[in-house]
């Protein structure tokens, strides 16, 4: 890993909520951002930030998720994911 991988390094990712990211089991009028899609978008945003600070051949994957998804986001809206490295421990 590069020395630039330090606590406090941050980025913001913006995600447009398209049909693929919404639930489908409550009909078209209730198409809201699905929690599994949110988790995936967070995972991708975190990885993209980390890749900027990793050496060639290194990669990362999440190992733990704790999330409160408390607000419905309608299809067509945008969300902003604020990603911050809180700690660097080990590899």
PDB file of N, CA, C and O in Angstrom, chain B, residues numbered from 101:
ATOM      1  N   UNK B 101       0.841  -1.176   0.000  1.00  0.00           N
ATOM      2  CA  UNK B 101       0.000   0.000   0.000  1.00  0.00           C
ATOM      3  C   UNK B 101       0.883   1.235   0.000  1.00  0.00           C
ATOM      4  O   UNK B 101       2.011   1.214   0.492  1.00  0.00           O
ATOM      5  N   UNK B 102       0.355   2.293  -0.554  1.00  0.00           N
ATOM      6  CA  UNK B 102       1.101   3.537  -0.666  1.00  0.00           C
ATOM      7  C   UNK B 102       1.030   4.299   0.664  1.00  0.00           C
ATOM      8  O   UNK B 102       0.085   4.104   1.428  1.00  0.00           O
ATOM      9  N   UNK B 103       1.991   5.144   0.945  1.00  0.00           N
ATOM     10  CA  UNK B 103       1.965   5.933   2.181  1.00  0.00           C
ATOM     11  C   UNK B 103       0.782   6.908   2.231  1.00  0.00           C
ATOM     12  O   UNK B 103       0.450   7.418   3.301  1.00  0.00           O
ATOM     13  N   UNK B 104       0.153   7.167   1.098  1.00  0.00           N
ATOM     14  CA  UNK B 104      -0.991   8.085   1.066  1.00  0.00           C
ATOM     15  C   UNK B 104      -2.244   7.496   1.713  1.00  0.00           C
ATOM     16  O   UNK B 104      -3.196   8.227   1.987  1.00  0.00           O
ATOM     17  N   UNK B 105      -2.256   6.196   1.957  1.00  0.00           N
ATOM     18  CA  UNK B 105      -3.418   5.568   2.604  1.00  0.00           C
ATOM     19  C   UNK B 105      -3.351   5.872   4.092  1.00  0.00           C
ATOM     20  O   UNK B 105      -2.660   5.190   4.849  1.00  0.00           O
ATOM     21  N   UNK B 106      -4.073   6.895   4.495  1.00  0.00           N
ATOM     22  CA  UNK B 106      -4.037   7.393   5.869  1.00  0.00           C
ATOM     23  C   UNK B 106      -5.447   7.696   6.360  1.00  0.00           C
ATOM     24  O   UNK B 106      -6.332   8.006   5.562  1.00  0.00           O
ATOM     25  N   UNK B 107      -5.660   7.608   7.678  1.00  0.00           N
ATOM     26  CA  UNK B 107      -6.947   8.030   8.224  1.00  0.00           C
ATOM     27  C   UNK B 107      -7.252   9.474   7.801  1.00  0.00           C
ATOM     28  O   UNK B 107      -6.371  10.333   7.775  1.00  0.00           O
ATOM     29  N   UNK B 108      -8.500   9.705   7.478  1.00  0.00           N
ATOM     30  CA  UNK B 108      -8.924  11.033   7.055  1.00  0.00           C
ATOM     31  C   UNK B 108      -9.038  11.198   5.556  1.00  0.00           C
ATOM     32  O   UNK B 108      -9.697  12.126   5.087  1.00  0.00           O
ATOM     33  N   UNK B 109      -8.402  10.306   4.783  1.00  0.00           N
ATOM     34  CA  UNK B 109      -8.548  10.367   3.321  1.00  0.00           C
ATOM     35  C   UNK B 109     -10.025  10.124   3.006  1.00  0.00           C
ATOM     36  O   UNK B 109     -10.634   9.193   3.533  1.00  0.00           O
ATOM     37  N   UNK B 110     -10.588  10.957   2.153  1.00  0.00           N
ATOM     38  CA  UNK B 110     -12.033  10.886   1.919  1.00  0.00           C
ATOM     39  C   UNK B 110     -12.374  11.162   0.467  1.00  0.00           C
ATOM     40  O   UNK B 110     -11.569  11.698  -0.296  1.00  0.00           O
ATOM     41  N   UNK B 111     -13.570  10.789   0.116  1.00  0.00           N
ATOM     42  CA  UNK B 111     -14.122  11.075  -1.208  1.00  0.00           C
ATOM     43  C   UNK B 111     -15.640  11.104  -1.095  1.00  0.00           C
ATOM     44  O   UNK B 111     -16.211  10.664  -0.097  1.00  0.00           O
ATOM     45  N   UNK B 112     -16.270  11.616  -2.112  1.00  0.00           N
ATOM     46  CA  UNK B 112     -17.725  11.611  -2.207  1.00  0.00           C
ATOM     47  C   UNK B 112     -18.112  10.957  -3.523  1.00  0.00           C
ATOM     48  O   UNK B 112     -17.599  11.319  -4.581  1.00  0.00           O
ATOM     49  N   UNK B 113     -19.012   9.999  -3.453  1.00  0.00           N
ATOM     50  CA  UNK B 113     -19.527   9.334  -4.653  1.00  0.00           C
ATOM     51  C   UNK B 113     -20.997   9.702  -4.804  1.00  0.00           C
ATOM     52  O   UNK B 113     -21.742   9.750  -3.826  1.00  0.00           O
ATOM     53  N   UNK B 114     -21.391   9.954  -6.010  1.00  0.00           N
ATOM     54  CA  UNK B 114     -22.796  10.258  -6.286  1.00  0.00           C
ATOM     55  C   UNK B 114     -23.379   9.129  -7.126  1.00  0.00           C
ATOM     56  O   UNK B 114     -22.769   8.666  -8.091  1.00  0.00           O
ATOM     57  N   UNK B 115     -24.564   8.702  -6.737  1.00  0.00           N
ATOM     58  CA  UNK B 115     -25.212   7.570  -7.395  1.00  0.00           C
ATOM     59  C   UNK B 115     -26.619   7.983  -7.817  1.00  0.00           C
ATOM     60  O   UNK B 115     -27.403   8.469  -7.002  1.00  0.00           O
ATOM     61  N   UNK B 116     -26.927   7.788  -9.079  1.00  0.00           N
ATOM     62  CA  UNK B 116     -28.285   8.012  -9.581  1.00  0.00           C
ATOM     63  C   UNK B 116     -29.082   6.735  -9.335  1.00  0.00           C
ATOM     64  O   UNK B 116     -28.645   5.644  -9.702  1.00  0.00           O
ATOM     65  N   UNK B 117     -30.236   6.872  -8.723  1.00  0.00           N
ATOM     66  CA  UNK B 117     -31.052   5.707  -8.407  1.00  0.00           C
ATOM     67  C   UNK B 117     -31.876   5.338  -9.639  1.00  0.00           C
ATOM     68  O   UNK B 117     -32.905   5.942  -9.943  1.00  0.00           O
ATOM     69  N   UNK B 118     -31.375   4.322 -10.325  1.00  0.00           N
ATOM     70  CA  UNK B 118     -32.051   3.832 -11.520  1.00  0.00           C
ATOM     71  C   UNK B 118     -32.905   2.614 -11.162  1.00  0.00           C
ATOM     72  O   UNK B 118     -32.890   2.144 -10.025  1.00  0.00           O
ATOM     73  N   UNK B 119     -33.627   2.127 -12.123  1.00  0.00           N
ATOM     74  CA  UNK B 119     -34.547   1.002 -11.895  1.00  0.00           C
ATOM     75  C   UNK B 119     -33.832  -0.223 -11.320  1.00  0.00           C
ATOM     76  O   UNK B 119     -34.375  -0.905 -10.451  1.00  0.00           O
ATOM     77  N   UNK B 120     -32.633  -0.502 -11.793  1.00  0.00           N
ATOM     78  CA  UNK B 120     -31.874  -1.670 -11.336  1.00  0.00           C
ATOM     79  C   UNK B 120     -31.560  -1.614  -9.832  1.00  0.00           C
ATOM     80  O   UNK B 120     -31.380  -2.654  -9.198  1.00  0.00           O
ATOM     81  N   UNK B 121     -31.496  -0.414  -9.269  1.00  0.00           N
ATOM     82  CA  UNK B 121     -31.153  -0.253  -7.849  1.00  0.00           C
ATOM     83  C   UNK B 121     -32.384  -0.244  -6.939  1.00  0.00           C
ATOM     84  O   UNK B 121     -32.250  -0.064  -5.729  1.00  0.00           O
ATOM     85  N   UNK B 122     -33.548  -0.430  -7.490  1.00  0.00           N
ATOM     86  CA  UNK B 122     -34.768  -0.322  -6.676  1.00  0.00           C
ATOM     87  C   UNK B 122     -35.402  -1.685  -6.412  1.00  0.00           C
ATOM     88  O   UNK B 122     -35.135  -2.673  -7.096  1.00  0.00           O
ATOM     89  N   UNK B 123     -36.253  -1.690  -5.389  1.00  0.00           N
ATOM     90  CA  UNK B 123     -37.015  -2.903  -5.084  1.00  0.00           C
ATOM     91  C   UNK B 123     -38.081  -3.098  -6.158  1.00  0.00           C
ATOM     92  O   UNK B 123     -38.502  -2.137  -6.803  1.00  0.00           O
ATOM     93  N   UNK B 124     -38.514  -4.339  -6.347  1.00  0.00           N
ATOM     94  CA  UNK B 124     -39.537  -4.595  -7.361  1.00  0.00           C
ATOM     95  C   UNK B 124     -40.750  -5.319  -6.801  1.00  0.00           C
ATOM     96  O   UNK B 124     -41.698  -5.589  -7.539  1.00  0.00           O
ATOM     97  N   UNK B 125     -40.740  -5.635  -5.524  1.00  0.00           N
ATOM     98  CA  UNK B 125     -41.786  -6.489  -4.965  1.00  0.00           C
ATOM     99  C   UNK B 125     -42.997  -5.725  -4.439  1.00  0.00           C
ATOM    100  O   UNK B 125     -43.926  -6.347  -3.925  1.00  0.00           O
ATOM    101  N   UNK B 126     -43.016  -4.392  -4.551  1.00  0.00           N
ATOM    102  CA  UNK B 126     -44.174  -3.620  -4.102  1.00  0.00           C
ATOM    103  C   UNK B 126     -44.820  -2.843  -5.241  1.00  0.00           C
ATOM    104  O   UNK B 126     -45.622  -1.940  -5.008  1.00  0.00           O
ATOM    105  N   UNK B 127     -44.467  -3.196  -6.471  1.00  0.00           N
ATOM    106  CA  UNK B 127     -45.057  -2.520  -7.621  1.00  0.00           C
ATOM    107  C   UNK B 127     -44.274  -1.285  -8.024  1.00  0.00           C
ATOM    108  O   UNK B 127     -43.408  -0.814  -7.287  1.00  0.00           O
ATOM    109  N   UNK B 128     -44.587  -0.769  -9.198  1.00  0.00           N
ATOM    110  CA  UNK B 128     -43.843   0.358  -9.750  1.00  0.00           C
ATOM    111  C   UNK B 128     -43.999   1.650  -8.960  1.00  0.00           C
ATOM    112  O   UNK B 128     -43.097   2.488  -8.989  1.00  0.00           O
ATOM    113  N   UNK B 129     -45.096   1.839  -8.264  1.00  0.00           N
ATOM    114  CA  UNK B 129     -45.292   3.080  -7.505  1.00  0.00           C
ATOM    115  C   UNK B 129     -44.443   3.135  -6.243  1.00  0.00           C
ATOM    116  O   UNK B 129     -44.288   4.202  -5.648  1.00  0.00           O
ATOM    117  N   UNK B 130     -43.894   2.001  -5.829  1.00  0.00           N
ATOM    118  CA  UNK B 130     -43.074   1.949  -4.615  1.00  0.00           C
ATOM    119  C   UNK B 130     -41.634   1.571  -4.934  1.00  0.00           C
ATOM    120  O   UNK B 130     -40.971   0.914  -4.132  1.00  0.00           O
ATOM    121  N   UNK B 131     -41.158   1.973  -6.077  1.00  0.00           N
ATOM    122  CA  UNK B 131     -39.767   1.668  -6.450  1.00  0.00           C
ATOM    123  C   UNK B 131     -38.841   2.615  -5.701  1.00  0.00           C
ATOM    124  O   UNK B 131     -38.703   3.787  -6.052  1.00  0.00           O
ATOM    125  N   UNK B 132     -38.215   2.083  -4.668  1.00  0.00           N
ATOM    126  CA  UNK B 132     -37.263   2.844  -3.866  1.00  0.00           C
ATOM    127  C   UNK B 132     -35.932   2.104  -3.825  1.00  0.00           C
ATOM    128  O   UNK B 132     -35.863   0.905  -4.096  1.00  0.00           O
ATOM    129  N   UNK B 133     -34.891   2.827  -3.488  1.00  0.00           N
ATOM    130  CA  UNK B 133     -33.522   2.307  -3.394  1.00  0.00           C
ATOM    131  C   UNK B 133     -33.505   1.088  -2.486  1.00  0.00           C
ATOM    132  O   UNK B 133     -33.879   1.176  -1.317  1.00  0.00           O
ATOM    133  N   UNK B 134     -33.080  -0.032  -3.014  1.00  0.00           N
ATOM    134  CA  UNK B 134     -33.026  -1.284  -2.268  1.00  0.00           C
ATOM    135  C   UNK B 134     -31.787  -1.291  -1.361  1.00  0.00           C
ATOM    136  O   UNK B 134     -30.706  -0.871  -1.773  1.00  0.00           O
ATOM    137  N   UNK B 135     -31.956  -1.766  -0.143  1.00  0.00           N
ATOM    138  CA  UNK B 135     -30.838  -1.822   0.794  1.00  0.00           C
ATOM    139  C   UNK B 135     -29.660  -2.628   0.240  1.00  0.00           C
ATOM    140  O   UNK B 135     -28.522  -2.176   0.372  1.00  0.00           O
ATOM    141  N   UNK B 136     -29.872  -3.797  -0.371  1.00  0.00           N
ATOM    142  CA  UNK B 136     -28.715  -4.509  -0.940  1.00  0.00           C
ATOM    143  C   UNK B 136     -27.983  -3.690  -2.006  1.00  0.00           C
ATOM    144  O   UNK B 136     -26.761  -3.785  -2.121  1.00  0.00           O
ATOM    145  N   UNK B 137     -28.709  -2.893  -2.779  1.00  0.00           N
ATOM    146  CA  UNK B 137     -28.066  -2.036  -3.780  1.00  0.00           C
ATOM    147  C   UNK B 137     -27.258  -0.934  -3.096  1.00  0.00           C
ATOM    148  O   UNK B 137     -26.176  -0.575  -3.562  1.00  0.00           O
ATOM    149  N   UNK B 138     -27.775  -0.401  -2.003  1.00  0.00           N
ATOM    150  CA  UNK B 138     -27.047   0.603  -1.231  1.00  0.00           C
ATOM    151  C   UNK B 138     -25.739   0.021  -0.705  1.00  0.00           C
ATOM    152  O   UNK B 138     -24.687   0.652  -0.813  1.00  0.00           O
ATOM    153  N   UNK B 139     -25.804  -1.169  -0.143  1.00  0.00           N
ATOM    154  CA  UNK B 139     -24.597  -1.816   0.379  1.00  0.00           C
ATOM    155  C   UNK B 139     -23.590  -2.016  -0.750  1.00  0.00           C
ATOM    156  O   UNK B 139     -22.399  -1.764  -0.566  1.00  0.00           O
ATOM    157  N   UNK B 140     -24.050  -2.460  -1.902  1.00  0.00           N
ATOM    158  CA  UNK B 140     -23.136  -2.654  -3.039  1.00  0.00           C
ATOM    159  C   UNK B 140     -22.517  -1.333  -3.467  1.00  0.00           C
ATOM    160  O   UNK B 140     -21.316  -1.274  -3.731  1.00  0.00           O
ATOM    161  N   UNK B 141     -23.317  -0.270  -3.540  1.00  0.00           N
ATOM    162  CA  UNK B 141     -22.785   1.030  -3.951  1.00  0.00           C
ATOM    163  C   UNK B 141     -21.747   1.542  -2.946  1.00  0.00           C
ATOM    164  O   UNK B 141     -20.749   2.147  -3.340  1.00  0.00           O
ATOM    165  N   UNK B 142     -21.977   1.303  -1.660  1.00  0.00           N
ATOM    166  CA  UNK B 142     -20.992   1.681  -0.639  1.00  0.00           C
ATOM    167  C   UNK B 142     -19.713   0.880  -0.840  1.00  0.00           C
ATOM    168  O   UNK B 142     -18.614   1.435  -0.800  1.00  0.00           O
ATOM    169  N   UNK B 143     -19.856  -0.420  -1.053  1.00  0.00           N
ATOM    170  CA  UNK B 143     -18.695  -1.298  -1.271  1.00  0.00           C
ATOM    171  C   UNK B 143     -17.864  -0.820  -2.464  1.00  0.00           C
ATOM    172  O   UNK B 143     -16.639  -0.737  -2.377  1.00  0.00           O
ATOM    173  N   UNK B 144     -18.523  -0.512  -3.559  1.00  0.00           N
ATOM    174  CA  UNK B 144     -17.821  -0.062  -4.766  1.00  0.00           C
ATOM    175  C   UNK B 144     -17.131   1.279  -4.512  1.00  0.00           C
ATOM    176  O   UNK B 144     -15.981   1.462  -4.910  1.00  0.00           O
ATOM    177  N   UNK B 145     -17.814   2.217  -3.858  1.00  0.00           N
ATOM    178  CA  UNK B 145     -17.224   3.528  -3.578  1.00  0.00           C
ATOM    179  C   UNK B 145     -16.005   3.409  -2.672  1.00  0.00           C
ATOM    180  O   UNK B 145     -15.003   4.094  -2.881  1.00  0.00           O
ATOM    181  N   UNK B 146     -16.087   2.546  -1.670  1.00  0.00           N
ATOM    182  CA  UNK B 146     -14.942   2.329  -0.771  1.00  0.00           C
ATOM    183  C   UNK B 146     -13.771   1.735  -1.535  1.00  0.00           C
ATOM    184  O   UNK B 146     -12.633   2.178  -1.376  1.00  0.00           O
ATOM    185  N   UNK B 147     -14.039   0.750  -2.350  1.00  0.00           N
ATOM    186  CA  UNK B 147     -12.976   0.101  -3.128  1.00  0.00           C
ATOM    187  C   UNK B 147     -12.323   1.088  -4.078  1.00  0.00           C
ATOM    188  O   UNK B 147     -11.099   1.098  -4.211  1.00  0.00           O
ATOM    189  N   UNK B 148     -13.121   1.920  -4.743  1.00  0.00           N
ATOM    190  CA  UNK B 148     -12.562   2.893  -5.675  1.00  0.00           C
ATOM    191  C   UNK B 148     -11.640   3.874  -4.961  1.00  0.00           C
ATOM    192  O   UNK B 148     -10.604   4.256  -5.505  1.00  0.00           O
ATOM    193  N   UNK B 149     -12.006   4.288  -3.746  1.00  0.00           N
ATOM    194  CA  UNK B 149     -11.136   5.158  -2.963  1.00  0.00           C
ATOM    195  C   UNK B 149      -9.850   4.428  -2.599  1.00  0.00           C
ATOM    196  O   UNK B 149      -8.756   4.967  -2.770  1.00  0.00           O
ATOM    197  N   UNK B 150      -9.980   3.212  -2.103  1.00  0.00           N
ATOM    198  CA  UNK B 150      -8.798   2.455  -1.690  1.00  0.00           C
ATOM    199  C   UNK B 150      -7.845   2.181  -2.843  1.00  0.00           C
ATOM    200  O   UNK B 150      -6.629   2.264  -2.669  1.00  0.00           O
ATOM    201  N   UNK B 151      -8.372   1.857  -4.013  1.00  0.00           N
ATOM    202  CA  UNK B 151      -7.521   1.525  -5.156  1.00  0.00           C
ATOM    203  C   UNK B 151      -6.562   2.664  -5.515  1.00  0.00           C
ATOM    204  O   UNK B 151      -5.480   2.417  -6.049  1.00  0.00           O
ATOM    205  N   UNK B 152      -6.949   3.901  -5.227  1.00  0.00           N
ATOM    206  CA  UNK B 152      -6.077   5.045  -5.493  1.00  0.00           C
ATOM    207  C   UNK B 152      -4.842   5.030  -4.595  1.00  0.00           C
ATOM    208  O   UNK B 152      -3.841   5.682  -4.895  1.00  0.00           O
ATOM    209  N   UNK B 153      -4.916   4.284  -3.492  1.00  0.00           N
ATOM    210  CA  UNK B 153      -3.852   4.290  -2.488  1.00  0.00           C
ATOM    211  C   UNK B 153      -3.208   2.917  -2.303  1.00  0.00           C
ATOM    212  O   UNK B 153      -2.443   2.707  -1.362  1.00  0.00           O
ATOM    213  N   UNK B 154      -3.519   1.995  -3.196  1.00  0.00           N
ATOM    214  CA  UNK B 154      -2.925   0.664  -3.143  1.00  0.00           C
ATOM    215  C   UNK B 154      -1.921   0.493  -4.270  1.00  0.00           C
ATOM    216  O   UNK B 154      -2.017   1.143  -5.311  1.00  0.00           O
ATOM    217  N   UNK B 155      -0.961  -0.386  -4.049  1.00  0.00           N
ATOM    218  CA  UNK B 155       0.033  -0.681  -5.072  1.00  0.00           C
ATOM    219  C   UNK B 155      -0.562  -1.635  -6.115  1.00  0.00           C
ATOM    220  O   UNK B 155      -1.594  -2.265  -5.886  1.00  0.00           O
ATOM    221  N   UNK B 156       0.110  -1.722  -7.250  1.00  0.00           N
ATOM    222  CA  UNK B 156      -0.310  -2.637  -8.311  1.00  0.00           C
ATOM    223  C   UNK B 156      -0.440  -4.051  -7.747  1.00  0.00           C
ATOM    224  O   UNK B 156       0.427  -4.515  -7.007  1.00  0.00           O
ATOM    225  N   UNK B 157      -1.511  -4.716  -8.098  1.00  0.00           N
ATOM    226  CA  UNK B 157      -1.741  -6.077  -7.638  1.00  0.00           C
ATOM    227  C   UNK B 157      -2.475  -6.165  -6.313  1.00  0.00           C
ATOM    228  O   UNK B 157      -2.906  -7.253  -5.931  1.00  0.00           O
ATOM    229  N   UNK B 158      -2.633  -5.058  -5.597  1.00  0.00           N
ATOM    230  CA  UNK B 158      -3.389  -5.051  -4.341  1.00  0.00           C
ATOM    231  C   UNK B 158      -4.844  -4.710  -4.627  1.00  0.00           C
ATOM    232  O   UNK B 158      -5.162  -4.043  -5.611  1.00  0.00           O
ATOM    233  N   UNK B 159      -5.708  -5.174  -3.759  1.00  0.00           N
ATOM    234  CA  UNK B 159      -7.135  -4.903  -3.899  1.00  0.00           C
ATOM    235  C   UNK B 159      -7.761  -4.961  -2.514  1.00  0.00           C
ATOM    236  O   UNK B 159      -7.067  -5.199  -1.526  1.00  0.00           O
ATOM    237  N   UNK B 160      -9.045  -4.746  -2.441  1.00  0.00           N
ATOM    238  CA  UNK B 160      -9.718  -4.761  -1.144  1.00  0.00           C
ATOM    239  C   UNK B 160     -11.159  -5.219  -1.317  1.00  0.00           C
ATOM    240  O   UNK B 160     -11.753  -5.083  -2.387  1.00  0.00           O
ATOM    241  N   UNK B 161     -11.697  -5.760  -0.244  1.00  0.00           N
ATOM    242  CA  UNK B 161     -13.100  -6.158  -0.207  1.00  0.00           C
ATOM    243  C   UNK B 161     -13.599  -5.934   1.218  1.00  0.00           C
ATOM    244  O   UNK B 161     -12.850  -6.109   2.180  1.00  0.00           O
ATOM    245  N   UNK B 162     -14.851  -5.551   1.345  1.00  0.00           N
ATOM    246  CA  UNK B 162     -15.428  -5.335   2.668  1.00  0.00           C
ATOM    247  C   UNK B 162     -15.593  -6.645   3.421  1.00  0.00           C
ATOM    248  O   UNK B 162     -15.779  -7.702   2.819  1.00  0.00           O
ATOM    249  N   UNK B 163     -15.522  -6.562   4.741  1.00  0.00           N
ATOM    250  CA  UNK B 163     -15.679  -7.764   5.561  1.00  0.00           C
ATOM    251  C   UNK B 163     -16.760  -7.610   6.620  1.00  0.00           C
ATOM    252  O   UNK B 163     -17.129  -8.588   7.269  1.00  0.00           O
ATOM    253  N   UNK B 164     -17.271  -6.402   6.805  1.00  0.00           N
ATOM    254  CA  UNK B 164     -18.294  -6.189   7.830  1.00  0.00           C
ATOM    255  C   UNK B 164     -19.128  -4.983   7.423  1.00  0.00           C
ATOM    256  O   UNK B 164     -18.598  -3.979   6.948  1.00  0.00           O
ATOM    257  N   UNK B 165     -20.440  -5.092   7.615  1.00  0.00           N
ATOM    258  CA  UNK B 165     -21.347  -3.993   7.296  1.00  0.00           C
ATOM    259  C   UNK B 165     -22.279  -3.780   8.476  1.00  0.00           C
ATOM    260  O   UNK B 165     -22.867  -4.728   8.996  1.00  0.00           O
ATOM    261  N   UNK B 166     -22.408  -2.537   8.892  1.00  0.00           N
ATOM    262  CA  UNK B 166     -23.417  -2.149   9.886  1.00  0.00           C
ATOM    263  C   UNK B 166     -24.094  -0.911   9.323  1.00  0.00           C
ATOM    264  O   UNK B 166     -23.449   0.119   9.128  1.00  0.00           O
ATOM    265  N   UNK B 167     -25.376  -1.006   9.063  1.00  0.00           N
ATOM    266  CA  UNK B 167     -26.055   0.031   8.302  1.00  0.00           C
ATOM    267  C   UNK B 167     -27.477   0.220   8.791  1.00  0.00           C
ATOM    268  O   UNK B 167     -28.194  -0.755   9.015  1.00  0.00           O
ATOM    269  N   UNK B 168     -27.884   1.460   8.956  1.00  0.00           N
ATOM    270  CA  UNK B 168     -29.286   1.809   9.186  1.00  0.00           C
ATOM    271  C   UNK B 168     -29.761   2.527   7.931  1.00  0.00           C
ATOM    272  O   UNK B 168     -29.330   3.644   7.645  1.00  0.00           O
ATOM    273  N   UNK B 169     -30.640   1.889   7.195  1.00  0.00           N
ATOM    274  CA  UNK B 169     -31.193   2.473   5.960  1.00  0.00           C
ATOM    275  C   UNK B 169     -32.576   2.992   6.329  1.00  0.00           C
ATOM    276  O   UNK B 169     -33.560   2.254   6.271  1.00  0.00           O
ATOM    277  N   UNK B 170     -32.647   4.257   6.707  1.00  0.00           N
ATOM    278  CA  UNK B 170     -33.865   4.777   7.340  1.00  0.00           C
ATOM    279  C   UNK B 170     -34.727   5.671   6.461  1.00  0.00           C
ATOM    280  O   UNK B 170     -35.815   6.075   6.873  1.00  0.00           O
ATOM    281  N   UNK B 171     -34.260   5.985   5.261  1.00  0.00           N
ATOM    282  CA  UNK B 171     -35.058   6.868   4.423  1.00  0.00           C
ATOM    283  C   UNK B 171     -35.254   6.300   3.036  1.00  0.00           C
ATOM    284  O   UNK B 171     -34.319   5.774   2.432  1.00  0.00           O
ATOM    285  N   UNK B 172     -36.457   6.406   2.538  1.00  0.00           N
ATOM    286  CA  UNK B 172     -36.750   5.926   1.188  1.00  0.00           C
ATOM    287  C   UNK B 172     -36.215   6.921   0.165  1.00  0.00           C
ATOM    288  O   UNK B 172     -36.419   8.129   0.293  1.00  0.00           O
ATOM    289  N   UNK B 173     -35.532   6.402  -0.848  1.00  0.00           N
ATOM    290  CA  UNK B 173     -35.010   7.225  -1.939  1.00  0.00           C
ATOM    291  C   UNK B 173     -35.673   6.732  -3.216  1.00  0.00           C
ATOM    292  O   UNK B 173     -35.503   5.579  -3.613  1.00  0.00           O
ATOM    293  N   UNK B 174     -36.418   7.603  -3.844  1.00  0.00           N
ATOM    294  CA  UNK B 174     -37.198   7.223  -5.016  1.00  0.00           C
ATOM    295  C   UNK B 174     -36.321   7.064  -6.259  1.00  0.00           C
ATOM    296  O   UNK B 174     -35.268   7.689  -6.388  1.00  0.00           O
ATOM    297  N   UNK B 175     -36.786   6.216  -7.156  1.00  0.00           N
ATOM    298  CA  UNK B 175     -36.132   6.050  -8.447  1.00  0.00           C
ATOM    299  C   UNK B 175     -36.041   7.427  -9.111  1.00  0.00           C
ATOM    300  O   UNK B 175     -37.003   8.195  -9.091  1.00  0.00           O
ATOM    301  N   UNK B 176     -34.895   7.730  -9.689  1.00  0.00           N
ATOM    302  CA  UNK B 176     -34.683   9.018 -10.336  1.00  0.00           C
ATOM    303  C   UNK B 176     -33.959  10.022  -9.459  1.00  0.00           C
ATOM    304  O   UNK B 176     -33.430  11.013  -9.961  1.00  0.00           O
ATOM    305  N   UNK B 177     -33.928   9.778  -8.155  1.00  0.00           N
ATOM    306  CA  UNK B 177     -33.218  10.677  -7.253  1.00  0.00           C
ATOM    307  C   UNK B 177     -31.732  10.330  -7.261  1.00  0.00           C
ATOM    308  O   UNK B 177     -31.323   9.317  -7.828  1.00  0.00           O
ATOM    309  N   UNK B 178     -30.935  11.180  -6.631  1.00  0.00           N
ATOM    310  CA  UNK B 178     -29.504  10.920  -6.464  1.00  0.00           C
ATOM    311  C   UNK B 178     -29.181  10.829  -4.991  1.00  0.00           C
ATOM    312  O   UNK B 178     -29.812  11.481  -4.158  1.00  0.00           O
ATOM    313  N   UNK B 179     -28.188  10.010  -4.678  1.00  0.00           N
ATOM    314  CA  UNK B 179     -27.672   9.945  -3.312  1.00  0.00           C
ATOM    315  C   UNK B 179     -26.200  10.314  -3.353  1.00  0.00           C
ATOM    316  O   UNK B 179     -25.531  10.184  -4.378  1.00  0.00           O
ATOM    317  N   UNK B 180     -25.721  10.773  -2.222  1.00  0.00           N
ATOM    318  CA  UNK B 180     -24.330  11.132  -2.074  1.00  0.00           C
ATOM    319  C   UNK B 180     -23.744  10.259  -0.973  1.00  0.00           C
ATOM    320  O   UNK B 180     -24.230  10.264   0.159  1.00  0.00           O
ATOM    321  N   UNK B 181     -22.706   9.516  -1.307  1.00  0.00           N
ATOM    322  CA  UNK B 181     -22.037   8.645  -0.346  1.00  0.00           C
ATOM    323  C   UNK B 181     -20.726   9.313   0.045  1.00  0.00           C
ATOM    324  O   UNK B 181     -19.869   9.549  -0.807  1.00  0.00           O
ATOM    325  N   UNK B 182     -20.568   9.615   1.316  1.00  0.00           N
ATOM    326  CA  UNK B 182     -19.340  10.229   1.813  1.00  0.00           C
ATOM    327  C   UNK B 182     -18.506   9.139   2.463  1.00  0.00           C
ATOM    328  O   UNK B 182     -18.901   8.551   3.469  1.00  0.00           O
ATOM    329  N   UNK B 183     -17.344   8.879   1.870  1.00  0.00           N
ATOM    330  CA  UNK B 183     -16.476   7.788   2.290  1.00  0.00           C
ATOM    331  C   UNK B 183     -15.229   8.390   2.938  1.00  0.00           C
ATOM    332  O   UNK B 183     -14.567   9.245   2.350  1.00  0.00           O
ATOM    333  N   UNK B 184     -14.912   7.936   4.160  1.00  0.00           N
ATOM    334  CA  UNK B 184     -13.724   8.408   4.875  1.00  0.00           C
ATOM    335  C   UNK B 184     -12.992   7.217   5.478  1.00  0.00           C
ATOM    336  O   UNK B 184     -13.607   6.352   6.102  1.00  0.00           O
ATOM    337  N   UNK B 185     -11.676   7.176   5.291  1.00  0.00           N
ATOM    338  CA  UNK B 185     -10.881   6.130   5.916  1.00  0.00           C
ATOM    339  C   UNK B 185     -10.707   6.511   7.381  1.00  0.00           C
ATOM    340  O   UNK B 185     -10.136   7.554   7.699  1.00  0.00           O
ATOM    341  N   UNK B 186     -11.203   5.662   8.264  1.00  0.00           N
ATOM    342  CA  UNK B 186     -11.159   5.937   9.695  1.00  0.00           C
ATOM    343  C   UNK B 186      -9.891   5.397  10.338  1.00  0.00           C
ATOM    344  O   UNK B 186      -9.372   5.986  11.287  1.00  0.00           O
ATOM    345  N   UNK B 187      -9.390   4.276   9.824  1.00  0.00           N
ATOM    346  CA  UNK B 187      -8.243   3.633  10.451  1.00  0.00           C
ATOM    347  C   UNK B 187      -7.519   2.773   9.427  1.00  0.00           C
ATOM    348  O   UNK B 187      -8.145   2.200   8.535  1.00  0.00           O
ATOM    349  N   UNK B 188      -6.232   2.686   9.555  1.00  0.00           N
ATOM    350  CA  UNK B 188      -5.426   1.764   8.749  1.00  0.00           C
ATOM    351  C   UNK B 188      -4.702   0.862   9.733  1.00  0.00           C
ATOM    352  O   UNK B 188      -3.869   1.317  10.517  1.00  0.00           O
ATOM    353  N   UNK B 189      -5.030  -0.423   9.682  1.00  0.00           N
ATOM    354  CA  UNK B 189      -4.426  -1.389  10.611  1.00  0.00           C
ATOM    355  C   UNK B 189      -4.044  -2.643   9.826  1.00  0.00           C
ATOM    356  O   UNK B 189      -4.910  -3.298   9.246  1.00  0.00           O
ATOM    357  N   UNK B 190      -2.799  -2.969   9.806  1.00  0.00           N
ATOM    358  CA  UNK B 190      -2.364  -4.157   9.090  1.00  0.00           C
ATOM    359  C   UNK B 190      -2.337  -3.914   7.595  1.00  0.00           C
ATOM    360  O   UNK B 190      -2.169  -2.789   7.123  1.00  0.00           O
ATOM    361  N   UNK B 191      -2.509  -5.012   6.862  1.00  0.00           N
ATOM    362  CA  UNK B 191      -2.472  -4.917   5.406  1.00  0.00           C
ATOM    363  C   UNK B 191      -3.712  -4.231   4.894  1.00  0.00           C
ATOM    364  O   UNK B 191      -3.866  -4.056   3.685  1.00  0.00           O
TER     365      UNK B 191
END
